[in-house]
Amino acid sequence: MEKVFREGEPMTKTISFFNVKGGVGKSSLSYLAGMYLSSIGKRVLFVDLDPQGSLTHRLIGSNPKRTIYNLLAEGESLSECIIEINPRLSILAGELRVNKIFSGIMEKTFKKLFKNLSFDYILLDNPPSWNSLVISGLASSDYVFIPTLLSQNDFDSVDFTLNEIKEVDENLKPLIILNRATKKISKEEIEYFQVNNYDYPLFRFPVSTSVKKVLDRNESLELKKHSELRETVSSMLSIKDLVL
């Protein structure tokens, strides 16, 4: 593995994918973002904070040798727990035992751990809950991407999420992502956003058969047939100037 830590001022950009509501696409969008960034030459560290471990299973399968539990509960070093997938992709894996350590994490835990890491980007896949693990992950982040679906129940969750992240760090930069959006803006969508008028950037992530193929079949985002999806991911990251 290449050097995990670097000396001097850290330059890593950290993005949390978070919503207190489950099933909105946090793991899928964090995966697509990481695969895109690595494809353009960036070094990416995935951090799977969700005990369900969806991101971990997708990237390295089940039963990883070391996970975030070994780091936080058993005192193993960060460098020992980071698993390299390839020279540009690594993961700090998640597992079910993370459920045991939610209450023992300090707000600055991850900020201290991630300081001076040699990765260009750290992408945190957060669980759909509100606890000290999530708070610490958000406190370490520069940006928070909030996926949502088109329903008032989902928007209520976005409101709660926005209010809570302000309590953690008012300088966090949110991006609301309307996931699985229709190709064209519908009348229903217009009406919802008239009622829920957010003061933050919004990105529409259209529903696409390419997403299922990339996720379920492990097809490369670089394939020509997925060029539209690749451009969508690039556009999502460009809103926050994360892609030069």
Salt bridges, closest charged atoms under 4 A:
GLU74 OE2 - ARG97 NH1 3.67
GLU76 OE1 - ARG66 NE 2.50
GLU95 OE1 - ARG97 NE 2.85
ASP154 OD1 - LYS21 NZ 3.35
GLU189 OE2 - ARG204 NE 2.77
ASP216 OD2 - LYS212 NZ 2.82
GLU219 OE2 - ARG217 NH1 3.85
GLU219 OE1 - LYS225 NZ 3.13
GLU219 OE1 - HIS226 NE2 2.74
GLU228 OE2 - LYS183 NZ 3.41
